[in-house]
Amino acid sequence: MTKNIFTYLSILLMLLIAVPGRFAYGLCILLILLVVFLCGSFFKKLIYKFGIQDMQVVLISIFLIAITVILRQILILFCPIIALTMGYAIFLPAISAFLLNSLYERKRVSPVEINNTMRQVLYFSGWMLLTFLVRDIIGFGTVTFPGYQDLAVIYIIKSMPSGVSAGTALASIPGSFFLIGIGIVISSMLRDRSIKNNMVRNAQDEELENVE
């Protein structure tokens, strides 16, 4: 469990530092992460099906980079400003998928394992998207989406104060660390509440069984 937490935190910090703090960029990088993760998982199954697991790490690394290059070219055709702004950060999902799905481990990937990891990735992506959304609204007063050839901008706060403010501070990298800290606290509180509810429910079930 601790290993998973450190893995998610390292990936979270890596993406937040490298990717601009706009919702459009966060949405694109996370969609790329999901596609790369799924493709890498199925490619690992093919490796074991054809019995070439001795070259697993090399083949998967090349495959993830190839998939990312294809996705980058598609993004350049659709919205070149996002692809050019993110630069080499667009290859970070390949590293993230490699770590999240343990593609380097010498073992078969079962459908149950893929489903469990997919739920974790979606949970992780939800927190990431929320962080990018908050940074976009508070820092720039907008919500941005990938548009054809340019960003689609929805203005939430039309008159943003000029200069350095609390909003622009939250949109910066140190501000993202603060948002991550808040997210960790909230997630811990929800997990503790869920554990307590399960303990109370189990205790009630035991009492009912004793009564019967």
Backbone bond lengths (Angstrom), bond angles and torsions (degrees), N, CA, C in turn:
res aa  C-N    CA-C-N  psi(-1)  N-CA   C-N-CA  omega(-1)  CA-C   N-CA-C  phi
1 M - - - 1.461 - - 1.519 111.28 -
2 T 1.346 116.03 -44.53 1.458 119.89 179.50 1.523 110.35 -63.81
3 K 1.339 116.13 -39.02 1.465 120.17 177.80 1.517 110.85 -60.04
4 N 1.330 117.72 -42.29 1.460 121.24 178.90 1.512 111.51 -63.27
5 I 1.340 116.72 -40.94 1.464 120.52 -179.82 1.516 110.72 -61.82
6 F 1.331 116.77 -46.79 1.460 119.80 179.57 1.528 111.35 -65.33
7 T 1.328 117.34 -35.05 1.466 120.38 177.68 1.513 111.03 -64.13
8 Y 1.341 116.56 -47.29 1.458 120.45 179.87 1.524 111.44 -64.75
9 L 1.315 117.01 -40.92 1.467 119.96 179.68 1.525 111.44 -64.20
10 S 1.324 116.64 -42.39 1.461 119.52 -179.81 1.522 110.98 -64.00
11 I 1.340 116.97 -41.57 1.463 120.32 178.59 1.519 110.59 -68.30
12 L 1.329 116.59 -40.71 1.457 121.37 179.10 1.520 111.32 -59.73
13 L 1.321 116.72 -48.19 1.460 120.99 179.79 1.528 110.78 -65.77
14 M 1.326 116.81 -38.94 1.462 120.98 -179.34 1.529 110.47 -61.41
15 L 1.329 117.50 -45.07 1.450 120.68 -178.26 1.529 111.86 -72.15
16 L 1.334 116.87 -39.84 1.459 119.58 -178.25 1.525 112.10 -67.24
17 I 1.321 117.03 -33.21 1.461 119.98 179.98 1.530 110.84 -74.94
18 A 1.322 116.76 -40.01 1.461 120.09 -172.51 1.527 113.71 -85.11
19 V 1.339 117.85 -27.79 1.464 121.65 -173.44 1.531 109.35 -99.98
20 P 1.349 118.47 134.86 1.477 120.56 177.32 1.522 112.00 -56.84
21 G 1.330 115.49 148.40 1.455 120.92 -173.92 1.504 114.71 -82.24
22 R 1.314 117.28 51.88 1.463 122.51 174.74 1.519 108.84 -118.81
23 F 1.317 116.48 147.40 1.462 121.56 -175.32 1.527 111.58 -61.32
24 A 1.334 117.64 -35.45 1.462 121.31 -178.83 1.522 111.40 -62.53
25 Y 1.331 116.26 -42.30 1.461 120.01 -179.88 1.534 110.79 -69.59
26 G 1.327 116.03 -40.64 1.462 119.25 177.73 1.513 112.03 -63.77
27 L 1.351 116.99 -39.91 1.458 120.88 178.86 1.527 111.20 -63.42
28 C 1.329 116.44 -43.26 1.477 120.02 179.89 1.521 111.43 -65.36
29 I 1.323 117.36 -45.92 1.467 119.79 -175.47 1.526 110.66 -66.75
30 L 1.335 117.32 -32.89 1.462 119.70 -179.92 1.528 111.47 -77.90
31 L 1.325 117.57 -33.79 1.470 119.56 173.85 1.521 110.41 -64.24
32 I 1.327 116.46 -40.48 1.461 120.15 176.28 1.523 110.06 -62.83
33 L 1.337 116.95 -40.66 1.463 121.05 178.54 1.528 111.24 -59.78
34 L 1.329 117.68 -44.65 1.464 121.17 -179.25 1.527 111.24 -64.69
35 V 1.341 116.78 -43.87 1.466 120.02 -179.44 1.532 110.70 -64.95
36 V 1.334 116.20 -44.98 1.461 120.48 -179.72 1.518 110.62 -64.01
37 F 1.344 116.79 -40.05 1.464 120.92 179.17 1.529 111.85 -61.97
38 L 1.331 116.76 -47.10 1.461 120.24 -179.16 1.528 111.14 -66.09
39 C 1.324 116.41 -44.26 1.469 119.46 179.80 1.530 111.16 -63.56
40 G 1.331 116.52 -40.41 1.464 119.94 178.80 1.515 112.39 -64.67
41 S 1.337 116.94 -38.01 1.466 120.79 179.60 1.526 111.27 -64.67
42 F 1.341 116.57 -46.02 1.461 119.84 -179.74 1.523 111.63 -70.41
43 F 1.327 116.98 -32.51 1.457 119.52 177.46 1.530 110.83 -67.03
44 K 1.331 116.56 -35.04 1.465 119.89 176.90 1.527 110.79 -64.67
45 K 1.332 116.50 -36.83 1.461 119.62 176.91 1.526 110.45 -64.36
46 L 1.334 117.34 -38.32 1.463 120.37 177.99 1.525 111.65 -65.60
47 I 1.323 115.84 -36.53 1.466 120.06 178.88 1.525 110.48 -60.19
48 Y 1.333 117.11 -44.26 1.465 120.36 179.53 1.527 111.30 -73.65
49 K 1.326 116.61 -29.27 1.460 119.20 178.89 1.520 110.95 -66.73
50 F 1.331 117.07 -37.86 1.461 121.01 -179.21 1.531 112.13 -92.36
51 G 1.349 117.49 1.17 1.458 120.97 174.01 1.517 114.55 68.92
52 I 1.327 117.46 35.37 1.473 120.66 179.92 1.538 109.73 -116.85
53 Q 1.337 116.55 35.62 1.452 120.91 -177.36 1.528 113.20 -67.99
54 D 1.331 117.86 -12.97 1.463 119.52 176.67 1.530 111.46 -64.48
55 M 1.318 116.80 -25.42 1.470 121.73 178.76 1.524 111.76 -107.38
56 Q 1.333 115.84 24.59 1.460 121.31 -172.61 1.528 113.11 -57.13
57 V 1.328 118.04 -52.69 1.453 121.36 -174.55 1.524 111.13 -62.73
58 V 1.327 117.17 -44.14 1.462 121.08 -179.09 1.521 111.10 -65.46
59 L 1.342 116.24 -46.48 1.466 119.95 -177.62 1.525 111.59 -64.81
60 I 1.329 116.79 -43.54 1.457 119.71 -178.90 1.522 110.53 -66.83
61 S 1.326 117.88 -39.61 1.463 120.57 178.93 1.529 110.85 -61.05
62 I 1.328 116.66 -46.03 1.465 120.83 178.71 1.520 111.05 -64.32
63 F 1.345 115.87 -40.25 1.462 120.20 -179.05 1.537 111.40 -64.85
64 L 1.327 117.62 -44.45 1.459 120.72 -179.22 1.528 111.36 -63.75
65 I 1.322 117.16 -40.83 1.463 120.16 177.31 1.526 110.43 -64.98
66 A 1.344 116.70 -40.68 1.469 120.20 179.57 1.526 111.26 -62.98
67 I 1.334 116.49 -44.15 1.466 120.24 178.17 1.530 110.25 -61.64
68 T 1.329 116.91 -41.59 1.459 120.53 -179.92 1.525 111.28 -64.30
69 V 1.323 117.04 -40.61 1.473 120.52 177.73 1.524 110.57 -61.20
70 I 1.331 117.14 -42.74 1.471 120.89 178.56 1.529 110.21 -62.72
71 L 1.337 117.29 -45.91 1.456 120.80 179.37 1.529 111.18 -63.68
72 R 1.328 116.51 -36.80 1.465 120.12 177.75 1.525 111.23 -64.00
73 Q 1.318 117.00 -41.00 1.466 120.04 178.54 1.524 111.18 -65.20
74 I 1.334 116.57 -38.95 1.468 120.00 176.27 1.524 109.87 -63.09
75 L 1.336 116.89 -42.36 1.459 120.91 179.65 1.527 111.11 -65.76
76 I 1.330 117.90 -36.45 1.469 121.08 177.52 1.525 110.61 -62.73
77 L 1.334 116.79 -39.94 1.458 120.29 178.92 1.523 111.65 -68.97
78 F 1.336 116.68 -36.99 1.460 120.50 -176.03 1.526 111.66 -83.02
79 C 1.326 116.93 -52.06 1.469 121.25 -177.26 1.525 108.86 -143.01
80 P 1.336 117.92 84.20 1.469 120.08 -175.29 1.518 114.41 -62.39
81 I 1.342 117.81 -27.78 1.467 119.41 -177.93 1.527 111.20 -64.09
82 I 1.341 117.62 -35.39 1.462 120.65 178.77 1.524 110.23 -70.98
83 A 1.339 116.31 -43.41 1.466 120.10 -179.36 1.524 111.05 -63.72
84 L 1.331 117.61 -41.76 1.458 120.93 -178.53 1.526 111.20 -72.17
85 T 1.320 117.40 -37.13 1.465 120.34 -179.22 1.530 111.46 -68.22
86 M 1.321 117.03 -40.42 1.463 119.68 -179.36 1.524 111.89 -74.34
87 G 1.331 117.75 -28.67 1.454 120.27 176.29 1.526 112.34 59.38
88 Y 1.335 115.15 -132.03 1.464 120.12 -177.48 1.536 112.15 -75.84
89 A 1.330 117.56 -9.53 1.467 119.68 176.89 1.521 111.77 -63.77
90 I 1.323 116.19 -17.60 1.456 119.74 -179.67 1.528 111.93 -68.48
91 F 1.348 117.12 -16.09 1.459 120.59 177.98 1.531 112.54 -88.27
92 L 1.323 117.14 -4.90 1.467 119.69 -179.99 1.527 113.27 -64.35
93 P 1.348 120.07 -35.30 1.469 118.42 176.55 1.517 113.92 -57.67
94 A 1.333 117.67 -30.40 1.468 119.48 177.79 1.522 110.48 -63.48
95 I 1.339 116.47 -41.76 1.470 120.58 176.85 1.520 110.18 -67.85
96 S 1.330 116.09 -41.03 1.465 120.24 -178.52 1.522 111.40 -63.95
97 A 1.345 116.77 -45.10 1.470 120.10 179.01 1.516 111.02 -63.43
98 F 1.327 116.72 -35.94 1.461 121.73 178.91 1.526 110.53 -62.00
99 L 1.343 116.61 -39.25 1.459 121.02 -178.95 1.525 111.79 -80.72
100 L 1.333 116.82 -41.36 1.458 120.07 -175.43 1.516 112.33 -65.90
101 N 1.318 116.55 -39.10 1.464 119.80 -175.10 1.520 112.85 -96.10
102 S 1.335 117.23 4.06 1.468 121.33 -178.95 1.525 110.71 51.64
103 L 1.333 116.04 45.95 1.457 120.67 -177.96 1.520 112.61 -67.85
104 Y 1.320 115.50 -15.14 1.463 119.24 -179.79 1.532 111.67 -83.99
105 E 1.338 118.50 -12.60 1.459 121.15 -178.39 1.523 110.47 -75.77
106 R 1.339 115.49 140.37 1.461 121.05 -177.81 1.527 109.50 -85.99
107 K 1.304 116.61 76.16 1.461 120.82 175.02 1.521 108.78 -157.02
108 R 1.325 115.38 157.10 1.454 120.70 -180.00 1.534 110.94 -68.97
109 V 1.320 114.88 151.27 1.462 120.86 177.23 1.522 108.19 -100.06
110 S 1.325 116.31 117.77 1.454 120.91 178.94 1.524 109.97 -91.58
111 P 1.349 118.05 156.01 1.466 120.19 176.79 1.524 112.83 -57.58
112 V 1.327 116.64 -35.50 1.472 119.75 178.95 1.527 110.29 -64.33
113 E 1.332 116.31 -42.17 1.464 120.05 179.60 1.519 111.01 -64.88
114 I 1.344 116.58 -39.64 1.464 120.11 178.42 1.525 110.47 -63.96
115 N 1.339 116.80 -42.68 1.464 120.48 179.57 1.522 111.44 -63.72
116 N 1.329 116.68 -43.49 1.465 119.84 179.91 1.526 111.15 -63.91
117 T 1.336 116.13 -44.60 1.457 119.51 179.78 1.520 110.67 -67.57
118 M 1.327 117.40 -34.46 1.463 121.09 178.53 1.519 110.89 -64.21
119 R 1.326 117.21 -39.76 1.467 120.07 176.76 1.520 110.61 -63.88
120 Q 1.330 116.79 -40.63 1.457 119.71 178.04 1.524 111.45 -65.04
121 V 1.332 116.61 -40.78 1.463 120.45 179.14 1.527 110.81 -64.78
122 L 1.338 117.37 -41.44 1.462 120.64 178.15 1.526 111.55 -65.04
123 Y 1.334 116.69 -39.90 1.464 120.59 176.66 1.520 110.27 -63.23
124 F 1.315 116.05 -44.31 1.458 122.12 177.86 1.529 110.50 -62.72
125 S 1.342 116.92 -42.91 1.464 121.27 -179.10 1.528 111.18 -66.04
126 G 1.343 116.25 -35.31 1.465 119.15 177.74 1.517 112.41 -61.14
127 W 1.337 116.67 -44.91 1.464 120.19 177.28 1.519 110.86 -65.22
128 M 1.325 117.10 -37.87 1.457 120.93 178.74 1.525 110.94 -63.20
129 L 1.338 116.27 -47.16 1.458 120.12 -179.94 1.520 111.72 -62.55
130 L 1.335 116.19 -39.63 1.461 119.98 177.70 1.521 111.07 -62.23
131 T 1.330 116.77 -40.48 1.463 120.91 178.33 1.522 111.33 -63.66
132 F 1.334 116.84 -45.77 1.463 120.42 178.30 1.527 111.32 -64.14
133 L 1.335 117.03 -37.25 1.465 120.83 179.48 1.522 110.98 -65.26
134 V 1.328 116.65 -45.49 1.468 120.40 179.74 1.528 110.38 -63.48
135 R 1.321 117.02 -42.89 1.473 120.51 179.03 1.526 111.25 -62.83
136 D 1.327 116.96 -38.39 1.462 121.03 -179.57 1.525 111.21 -67.43
137 I 1.333 116.30 -46.79 1.461 119.80 -177.17 1.521 111.61 -69.35
138 I 1.322 116.84 -49.98 1.465 120.42 -175.60 1.529 111.46 -72.84
139 G 1.315 117.21 -39.11 1.458 119.65 -176.21 1.512 114.46 -79.84
140 F 1.353 116.92 -34.66 1.459 119.73 -173.91 1.529 113.37 -123.63
141 G 1.324 117.36 -9.53 1.462 120.30 -179.79 1.515 113.37 73.63
142 T 1.332 116.88 21.17 1.458 120.60 -176.32 1.526 111.06 -136.54
143 V 1.324 114.67 166.81 1.458 122.56 166.12 1.523 105.78 -124.86
144 T 1.306 117.21 119.56 1.468 121.44 -175.79 1.518 110.55 -107.92
145 F 1.321 114.75 147.20 1.462 122.43 177.79 1.527 108.63 -132.66
146 P 1.319 117.27 153.55 1.468 119.12 174.52 1.524 110.19 -65.59
147 G 1.303 116.53 125.79 1.459 122.01 177.13 1.510 110.57 -120.70
148 Y 1.311 116.07 169.75 1.457 119.60 -179.65 1.526 110.34 -70.12
149 Q 1.315 116.67 115.71 1.459 125.60 178.92 1.530 114.22 71.52
150 D 1.319 118.14 -6.07 1.465 119.92 -178.88 1.529 109.34 -163.66
151 L 1.331 115.14 174.06 1.457 120.13 177.72 1.523 110.73 -81.28
152 A 1.321 116.29 138.59 1.461 121.37 171.32 1.526 107.77 -91.77
153 V 1.318 116.39 120.47 1.462 121.88 -172.18 1.525 110.24 -113.21
154 I 1.316 115.65 128.66 1.467 122.36 172.16 1.525 107.04 -112.67
155 Y 1.326 116.36 120.12 1.463 120.86 -177.21 1.533 109.91 -86.01
156 I 1.324 114.92 118.02 1.464 121.52 178.06 1.525 110.37 -93.87
157 I 1.322 115.66 -46.82 1.464 122.06 177.37 1.524 105.96 -117.60
158 K 1.349 116.71 106.74 1.456 120.35 -171.34 1.522 113.16 -75.75
159 S 1.315 117.82 -29.83 1.470 120.25 -178.58 1.524 108.79 -115.35
160 M 1.329 115.15 91.40 1.457 120.58 177.56 1.525 109.31 -87.56
161 P 1.347 118.49 140.37 1.467 120.28 178.51 1.517 111.33 -66.20
162 S 1.331 115.52 141.96 1.458 120.04 178.82 1.520 110.37 -81.36
163 G 1.333 115.40 157.77 1.458 119.21 179.60 1.511 111.90 85.24
164 V 1.327 115.23 -167.44 1.456 121.19 -178.20 1.518 109.64 -84.37
165 S 1.325 117.29 128.02 1.457 122.90 178.31 1.511 108.83 -138.26
166 A 1.342 114.85 179.67 1.467 118.71 178.33 1.520 110.78 -63.43
167 G 1.337 117.19 -34.85 1.450 120.94 179.62 1.516 112.51 -65.74
168 T 1.336 116.11 -47.44 1.463 119.18 179.44 1.523 111.03 -66.86
169 A 1.330 117.08 -29.46 1.467 120.35 177.42 1.518 110.33 -67.16
170 L 1.342 117.83 -39.59 1.461 120.75 178.34 1.526 111.53 -69.55
171 A 1.320 116.66 -27.84 1.459 120.00 178.71 1.518 112.47 -77.12
172 S 1.328 117.26 -13.39 1.456 121.13 -179.94 1.524 110.34 -82.04
173 I 1.341 115.60 176.07 1.461 120.43 179.82 1.531 112.09 -63.42
174 P 1.361 120.16 -45.44 1.470 118.43 175.65 1.525 112.66 -60.31
175 G 1.337 116.33 -35.33 1.456 119.25 177.15 1.510 112.78 -65.01
176 S 1.335 115.82 -35.07 1.469 118.84 177.41 1.524 111.10 -66.46
177 F 1.339 117.01 -33.98 1.465 119.67 174.73 1.527 110.51 -61.48
178 F 1.330 116.05 -40.36 1.467 120.62 178.29 1.522 110.49 -62.96
179 L 1.342 117.12 -43.04 1.458 120.51 179.14 1.525 111.57 -65.60
180 I 1.340 116.04 -36.81 1.460 119.36 176.40 1.519 110.40 -62.35
181 G 1.333 116.38 -42.68 1.465 120.33 178.61 1.517 111.81 -60.11
182 I 1.341 116.53 -42.65 1.465 119.85 177.60 1.527 110.43 -63.18
183 G 1.343 116.18 -42.09 1.461 119.82 179.05 1.515 112.32 -62.61
184 I 1.332 116.92 -39.62 1.470 120.62 179.26 1.524 110.28 -65.06
185 V 1.335 116.95 -41.59 1.471 120.68 178.94 1.523 110.79 -63.03
186 I 1.343 116.59 -46.30 1.463 120.26 -179.90 1.524 110.80 -63.48
187 S 1.339 116.08 -43.79 1.468 119.90 179.51 1.530 111.34 -62.37
188 S 1.337 116.19 -39.84 1.468 119.77 178.59 1.523 111.35 -65.52
189 M 1.346 116.41 -40.31 1.464 120.27 178.87 1.524 110.79 -64.04
190 L 1.336 116.76 -43.21 1.463 119.77 179.00 1.523 111.65 -65.03
191 R 1.336 116.32 -38.87 1.462 119.72 179.17 1.523 110.64 -66.98
192 D 1.352 117.80 -42.87 1.465 120.78 178.71 1.523 111.16 -63.15
193 R 1.338 115.76 -39.55 1.463 119.04 178.68 1.522 110.64 -64.84
194 S 1.351 116.21 -39.97 1.461 119.80 178.85 1.527 110.99 -64.79
195 I 1.337 116.79 -40.07 1.467 120.66 178.44 1.525 110.80 -64.14
196 K 1.337 116.83 -43.81 1.465 120.58 179.47 1.525 111.13 -63.28
197 N 1.344 116.36 -41.77 1.467 119.72 178.95 1.519 111.20 -63.16
198 N 1.325 116.61 -39.68 1.464 119.86 178.21 1.527 111.24 -66.00
199 M 1.347 117.03 -38.97 1.466 120.32 178.50 1.522 110.55 -64.84
200 V 1.346 116.44 -42.40 1.465 119.89 179.30 1.520 110.24 -65.30
201 R 1.331 116.84 -41.40 1.455 120.75 -179.91 1.530 111.09 -64.53
202 N 1.319 116.92 -40.98 1.464 120.41 178.65 1.528 111.31 -66.00
203 A 1.351 115.75 -38.89 1.461 119.28 178.53 1.527 110.78 -64.86
204 Q 1.323 117.00 -40.09 1.462 120.56 178.36 1.519 111.07 -65.74
205 D 1.332 116.48 -39.77 1.464 119.60 178.14 1.513 111.23 -63.84
206 E 1.339 117.26 -39.73 1.457 120.32 178.52 1.521 111.24 -65.33
207 E 1.336 117.42 -39.17 1.468 120.33 177.96 1.521 111.29 -63.38
208 L 1.339 116.38 -41.38 1.460 119.68 178.68 1.523 111.50 -64.00
209 E 1.340 115.80 -39.50 1.459 119.20 178.41 1.530 111.41 -65.72
210 N 1.342 116.94 -37.76 1.465 119.82 178.29 1.519 111.44 -67.58
211 V 1.347 116.57 -37.36 1.449 119.78 179.26 1.527 110.22 -64.95
212 E 1.332 115.16 -42.30 1.460 118.85 179.84 1.528 111.36 -66.98
